[in-house]
Amino acid sequence: MAACLAGNIDGLKSGLEPPPPVAGVAYGREGVVNLPIRLEDSLNALEKDEVIREALRSEFVKLFLAVKRHETNKAAAAIANYNTPEFHNCVDGLERQEYFEFL
């Protein structure tokens, strides 16, 4: 929530105009900036984002990145199809063990 607010505040301060609305699924359309699909790509984008680093403070971002990268490394080591397209279509035993207790 804090990151969303920081991004919005930065957009207002910078005078950025929002893009035109898109009806239906926007992913993959021409002229639309796609969000990262993989967590690793999202973490790399966060690491480079100065606005978010300033808003959330560098120490928090550094710790968050370390925890999430530990999780992705653990998953990559334990899940045979982690780096394949099939990974997105199934739930692995590691994921059940690690995350289903939160549901």
C-alpha positions, 0 to 999 in steps of 0.5 A: 500500500505504501509503495502504491501511494508513493508512486501516485504521489510521485506521479502527481508531483511530476505532473505525469498523465496516466495512460488511456484506459484499456478495456479487457486484458491489457497484457501483451497489447501494443503500447501497454507497459507490461508488469513483470511476470516473474518475482525475480523481475519484480525484485530487480525493478524494485531494486532500481526504483529510486522513488520507492526506495526513498519512500520505504527507506533503503534499509527496508527495501534491502531487507525485503529484497534479501528475504524474497530472493532467498525464497526464490532461490529456495524454490528454484532449488526445490522445484524441478520445473521452476524455470519452465512455463509449466511452473505457472500451471501447478502448485508444488509440494514446497509451495503447499508446505510454505504458503498454504498455512496462510490461506 
